Amino acid sequence: MAKDFTDLMNQLKDKKIEKFEVTPEDFPAFQKAFMLFDTRKRVVGQANKNGQLIYHYDHDAGNDGE
């Protein structure tokens, strides 16, 4: 079952979770949701070994999220 990346990004935004992981296999689905997310510039990723990405939400990025 595919992950609901929009829901995960909203959970980050709402401080319900601190981070989530995206595997290389899931990245195309994540990228599609990411590009449609209203405050995507606050969703920050860090690359790890084997192409895994860990995303968190930058709540201190300013008032408009852009």
Kinemage of the C-alpha trace (Angstrom):
@kinemage 1
@onewidth
@group {chain A} dominant
@subgroup {mainchain}
@vectorlist {calphas} color= white
{ca met a 1} P 0.000 0.000 0.000
{ca ala a 2} L 1.348 3.400 -0.995
{ca lys a 3} L 2.072 5.981 1.680
{ca asp a 4} L -0.087 9.104 1.820
{ca phe a 5} L 2.675 11.683 1.638
{ca thr a 6} L 0.285 14.629 1.749
{ca asp a 7} L -1.021 13.330 5.063
{ca leu a 8} L 2.529 12.803 6.350
{ca met a 9} L 3.507 16.377 5.412
{ca asn a 10} L 0.378 17.700 7.128
{ca gln a 11} L 1.297 15.703 10.234
{ca leu a 12} L 4.748 17.327 10.144
{ca lys a 13} L 3.165 20.755 9.775
{ca asp a 14} L 0.762 20.082 12.673
{ca lys a 15} L 3.604 18.761 14.872
{ca lys a 16} L 1.982 15.327 15.166
{ca ile a 17} L 5.186 13.677 13.945
{ca glu a 18} L 8.779 14.941 13.884
{ca lys a 19} L 9.960 13.269 10.676
{ca phe a 20} L 9.280 10.594 8.084
{ca glu a 21} L 11.405 8.542 5.709
{ca val a 22} L 11.182 8.281 1.928
{ca thr a 23} L 12.853 5.375 0.155
{ca pro a 24} L 14.121 5.606 -3.428
{ca glu a 25} L 11.178 3.443 -4.516
{ca asp a 26} L 8.677 5.842 -2.906
{ca phe a 27} L 10.332 9.040 -4.122
{ca pro a 28} L 8.259 9.502 -7.338
{ca ala a 29} L 5.011 9.369 -5.327
{ca phe a 30} L 6.484 11.683 -2.681
{ca gln a 31} L 7.683 14.173 -5.306
{ca lys a 32} L 4.197 14.397 -6.818
{ca ala a 33} L 2.612 15.139 -3.422
{ca phe a 34} L 5.469 17.476 -2.441
{ca met a 35} L 5.034 19.678 -5.517
{ca leu a 36} L 1.343 20.175 -4.663
{ca phe a 37} L 1.912 20.859 -0.948
{ca asp a 38} L 1.156 24.488 -0.058
{ca thr a 39} L 4.106 25.006 2.323
{ca arg a 40} L 6.573 22.682 0.610
{ca lys a 41} L 9.485 25.071 1.133
{ca arg a 42} L 9.298 24.279 4.842
{ca val a 43} L 9.500 20.525 4.264
{ca val a 44} L 13.230 19.862 4.498
{ca gly a 45} L 14.939 16.627 3.547
{ca gln a 46} L 18.277 15.104 4.442
{ca ala a 47} L 19.828 12.365 2.321
{ca asn a 48} L 21.197 9.280 4.013
{ca lys a 49} L 22.998 6.202 2.758
{ca asn a 50} L 21.255 3.988 0.205
{ca gly a 51} L 19.209 6.908 -1.111
{ca gln a 52} L 16.934 7.162 1.907
{ca leu a 53} L 15.627 10.632 2.689
{ca ile a 54} L 14.444 11.887 6.070
{ca tyr a 55} L 12.032 14.827 5.957
{ca his a 56} L 11.122 17.239 8.737
{ca tyr a 57} L 9.186 20.502 8.881
{ca asp a 58} L 10.944 23.808 9.499
{ca his a 59} L 8.507 25.656 11.769
{ca asp a 60} L 10.939 28.593 12.080
{ca ala a 61} L 11.090 29.441 8.351
{ca gly a 62} L 9.050 32.645 8.616
{ca asn a 63} L 5.395 33.483 8.618
{ca asp a 64} L 4.278 32.687 5.070
{ca gly a 65} L 6.002 29.360 4.458
{ca glu a 66} L 7.499 30.512 1.210
